[in-house]
C-alpha cells in the first residue's frame, strides 16, 4: 500500500483523555512512527476535517500470538467527531 493519500476505513475509535482520539484502521502502511502526519477524515455524509496525527502501534492479545496493529492518534479531536463508517487519508507533513 502506498503511504500517501490512501483512503483507509476506520474500524474502531477510542479517546485518550487530554491527548485526542485514536483511530484503528486494520491496515499496514509504510508511514513513519513519530513523525507528524496530516490526517483528512471523511465522514459518511461527505464532510471532511483535518487534524495532526501520529502513527502508533497497538498490541492486541488474541488466543494466539500477540498481534501489532497500526493506529493513529488524532491530536485534540473528540471521539464523537469521528462517526462510524468514516475513512482517513494520511500524509507526512
ABEGO torsion letter per residue (X at the ends): XBABGBBBBBABBBBBBGAEBBBBAGBBBABBBGBBBBBBBBBAAGBBBBBBBBBBBBBBBBABBBBBBBBBBBBGBBAAABBBGBBBBBBBX
